[in-house]
Amino acid sequence: MRALTAARPLFSDFRGGIVRVQGSEFWHMAKVLRLKPDDRVELFNGKGGLVEGCIQSIDKTGVDFMAQEDQKMILPQGMQWQVFAAFGTLKGGRADWLIEKCTELGASSVTPLLTERSSIISENRVDRLERVSFAAAKQCQRLHQMVLNPPIKFGTLLDHISKSKLCLVATAEATPLLNAVKSSAKESSGILIVGPEGDFTKKEVELMLEAGGTAVGLGPHRLRVETATIALLATLVMWSDSQETV
């Protein structure tokens, strides 16, 4: 059996030997995955570091992991998408779902966006979303953990747009997404922006376009914030992957 679990900062300079895994990761390995001595395990630190080895022993407080080779450093793959989404008012687990799927699809970061129509997100909610992202990274065997940034105000977003070579703003009645990206130059990173329920105000859209953003449409229907975010990200991940083979 082979499992991927997290060592967090345990082996930032790891070069062999035994790692003691405790806490929530120990519980996940022993109680959820039901791993046993001699099972193969890969530890990762969320920054591209990977160590392969096996479980040497398990007791009531932790797992002793024996590394079988030196740490590998794996570079990020594909285009790095930074997501800015106004999801602070989402309820009923919908924000959790958004963060989970952004992690699975490979977003490099997600930043809660505070706009005129979505002006708050609680601090304890950000803590929960970080745990959701971390769990999703393990589940999809992602070696580079997605960064969940602190919320930012709309004015700060304009600074990010002005510094980006590729910035796509999802808004109603705009040019279809695929038509917009076909003429885009190849870039190593890009920004995706999704507004709140009720969309951005007319003034907010004007300011983003003036700063250098490109308005893109996602079809004829009004989408929820989380649906629009994942539709935009999934489409662009496939698009950027196709550009790698051209």
MOJO-V962054 format. One record per residue. N is the residue number from 0. SS is DSSP state (~ for helix, > for strand, _ for the rest). D_FIRST is the distance of its C-alpha to the first C-alpha in whole Angstrom. Layout:
n=N ss=SS d_first=D_FIRST
n=N ss=SS d_first=D_FIRST
This chain:
n=0 ss=_ d_first=0
n=1 ss=> d_first=4
n=2 ss=> d_first=7
n=3 ss=> d_first=10
n=4 ss=> d_first=13
n=5 ss=> d_first=16
n=6 ss=_ d_first=18
n=7 ss=~ d_first=22
n=8 ss=~ d_first=24
n=9 ss=~ d_first=22
n=10 ss=~ d_first=22
n=11 ss=_ d_first=25
n=12 ss=_ d_first=26
n=13 ss=_ d_first=23
n=14 ss=_ d_first=23
n=15 ss=_ d_first=21
n=16 ss=_ d_first=21
n=17 ss=> d_first=19
n=18 ss=> d_first=19
n=19 ss=> d_first=19
n=20 ss=> d_first=18
n=21 ss=_ d_first=20
n=22 ss=~ d_first=22
n=23 ss=~ d_first=20
n=24 ss=~ d_first=17
n=25 ss=~ d_first=16
n=26 ss=~ d_first=17
n=27 ss=~ d_first=15
n=28 ss=~ d_first=12
n=29 ss=~ d_first=13
n=30 ss=~ d_first=15
n=31 ss=~ d_first=14
n=32 ss=_ d_first=10
n=33 ss=_ d_first=10
n=34 ss=_ d_first=8
n=35 ss=_ d_first=9
n=36 ss=_ d_first=11
n=37 ss=_ d_first=9
n=38 ss=_ d_first=6
n=39 ss=> d_first=6
n=40 ss=> d_first=8
n=41 ss=> d_first=11
n=42 ss=> d_first=14
n=43 ss=> d_first=17
n=44 ss=_ d_first=20
n=45 ss=_ d_first=22
n=46 ss=> d_first=24
n=47 ss=_ d_first=22
n=48 ss=> d_first=21
n=49 ss=> d_first=17
n=50 ss=> d_first=16
n=51 ss=> d_first=12
n=52 ss=> d_first=11
n=53 ss=> d_first=10
n=54 ss=> d_first=11
n=55 ss=> d_first=14
n=56 ss=> d_first=15
n=57 ss=> d_first=16
n=58 ss=_ d_first=19
n=59 ss=_ d_first=21
n=60 ss=_ d_first=22
n=61 ss=_ d_first=19
n=62 ss=> d_first=16
n=63 ss=> d_first=16
n=64 ss=> d_first=14
n=65 ss=> d_first=15
n=66 ss=> d_first=16
n=67 ss=_ d_first=15
n=68 ss=_ d_first=18
n=69 ss=_ d_first=20
n=70 ss=_ d_first=20
n=71 ss=> d_first=20
n=72 ss=> d_first=23
n=73 ss=_ d_first=22
n=74 ss=_ d_first=25
n=75 ss=_ d_first=26
n=76 ss=_ d_first=26
n=77 ss=_ d_first=29
n=78 ss=_ d_first=32
n=79 ss=> d_first=32
n=80 ss=> d_first=33
n=81 ss=> d_first=34
n=82 ss=> d_first=35
n=83 ss=> d_first=38
n=84 ss=> d_first=38
n=85 ss=_ d_first=41
n=86 ss=_ d_first=39
n=87 ss=_ d_first=40
n=88 ss=_ d_first=42
n=89 ss=_ d_first=39
n=90 ss=_ d_first=38
n=91 ss=_ d_first=36
n=92 ss=_ d_first=32
n=93 ss=~ d_first=33
n=94 ss=~ d_first=33
n=95 ss=~ d_first=30
n=96 ss=~ d_first=29
n=97 ss=~ d_first=31
n=98 ss=~ d_first=29
n=99 ss=~ d_first=25
n=100 ss=~ d_first=26
n=101 ss=~ d_first=28
n=102 ss=~ d_first=25
n=103 ss=~ d_first=22
n=104 ss=~ d_first=25
n=105 ss=_ d_first=25
n=106 ss=_ d_first=29
n=107 ss=_ d_first=29
n=108 ss=> d_first=31
n=109 ss=> d_first=33
n=110 ss=> d_first=36
n=111 ss=> d_first=38
n=112 ss=> d_first=41
n=113 ss=> d_first=44
n=114 ss=> d_first=47
n=115 ss=_ d_first=50
n=116 ss=_ d_first=49
n=117 ss=> d_first=46
n=118 ss=_ d_first=47
n=119 ss=_ d_first=44
n=120 ss=_ d_first=41
n=121 ss=_ d_first=40
n=122 ss=~ d_first=39
n=123 ss=~ d_first=36
n=124 ss=~ d_first=35
n=125 ss=~ d_first=34
n=126 ss=~ d_first=32
n=127 ss=~ d_first=30
n=128 ss=~ d_first=30
n=129 ss=~ d_first=28
n=130 ss=~ d_first=25
n=131 ss=~ d_first=25
n=132 ss=~ d_first=24
n=133 ss=~ d_first=22
n=134 ss=~ d_first=20
n=135 ss=~ d_first=20
n=136 ss=~ d_first=19
n=137 ss=~ d_first=16
n=138 ss=~ d_first=15
n=139 ss=_ d_first=16
n=140 ss=_ d_first=15
n=141 ss=_ d_first=18
n=142 ss=_ d_first=19
n=143 ss=> d_first=23
n=144 ss=_ d_first=23
n=145 ss=_ d_first=26
n=146 ss=> d_first=29
n=147 ss=> d_first=31
n=148 ss=> d_first=35
n=149 ss=> d_first=38
n=150 ss=> d_first=40
n=151 ss=> d_first=43
n=152 ss=> d_first=46
n=153 ss=~ d_first=47
n=154 ss=~ d_first=50
n=155 ss=~ d_first=47
n=156 ss=~ d_first=45
n=157 ss=~ d_first=48
n=158 ss=~ d_first=48
n=159 ss=~ d_first=44
n=160 ss=~ d_first=45
n=161 ss=~ d_first=48
n=162 ss=~ d_first=46
n=163 ss=_ d_first=43
n=164 ss=_ d_first=44
n=165 ss=_ d_first=42
n=166 ss=> d_first=43
n=167 ss=> d_first=42
n=168 ss=> d_first=44
n=169 ss=> d_first=43
n=170 ss=_ d_first=46
n=171 ss=_ d_first=48
n=172 ss=_ d_first=50
n=173 ss=_ d_first=49
n=174 ss=_ d_first=48
n=175 ss=> d_first=45
n=176 ss=~ d_first=42
n=177 ss=~ d_first=42
n=178 ss=~ d_first=45
n=179 ss=~ d_first=45
n=180 ss=~ d_first=42
n=181 ss=~ d_first=43
n=182 ss=_ d_first=46
n=183 ss=_ d_first=44
n=184 ss=_ d_first=43
n=185 ss=_ d_first=40
n=186 ss=_ d_first=39
n=187 ss=_ d_first=36
n=188 ss=> d_first=36
n=189 ss=> d_first=38
n=190 ss=> d_first=39
n=191 ss=> d_first=38
n=192 ss=> d_first=40
n=193 ss=> d_first=40
n=194 ss=_ d_first=43
n=195 ss=_ d_first=44
n=196 ss=_ d_first=44
n=197 ss=_ d_first=48
n=198 ss=_ d_first=47
n=199 ss=_ d_first=49
n=200 ss=_ d_first=52
n=201 ss=~ d_first=55
n=202 ss=~ d_first=55
n=203 ss=~ d_first=52
n=204 ss=~ d_first=51
n=205 ss=~ d_first=54
n=206 ss=~ d_first=53
n=207 ss=~ d_first=50
n=208 ss=~ d_first=51
n=209 ss=~ d_first=54
n=210 ss=~ d_first=51
n=211 ss=_ d_first=50
n=212 ss=_ d_first=47
n=213 ss=> d_first=47
n=214 ss=> d_first=47
n=215 ss=> d_first=45
n=216 ss=> d_first=45
n=217 ss=_ d_first=42
n=218 ss=_ d_first=44
n=219 ss=_ d_first=47
n=220 ss=_ d_first=45
n=221 ss=_ d_first=45
n=222 ss=_ d_first=41
n=223 ss=_ d_first=40
n=224 ss=~ d_first=39
n=225 ss=~ d_first=35
n=226 ss=~ d_first=35
n=227 ss=~ d_first=38
n=228 ss=~ d_first=35
n=229 ss=~ d_first=32
n=230 ss=~ d_first=34
n=231 ss=~ d_first=36
n=232 ss=~ d_first=33
n=233 ss=~ d_first=31
n=234 ss=~ d_first=34
n=235 ss=~ d_first=34
n=236 ss=~ d_first=31
n=237 ss=~ d_first=31
n=238 ss=~ d_first=34
n=239 ss=~ d_first=33
n=240 ss=~ d_first=31
n=241 ss=~ d_first=33
n=242 ss=~ d_first=35
n=243 ss=~ d_first=33
n=244 ss=_ d_first=33
n=245 ss=_ d_first=37
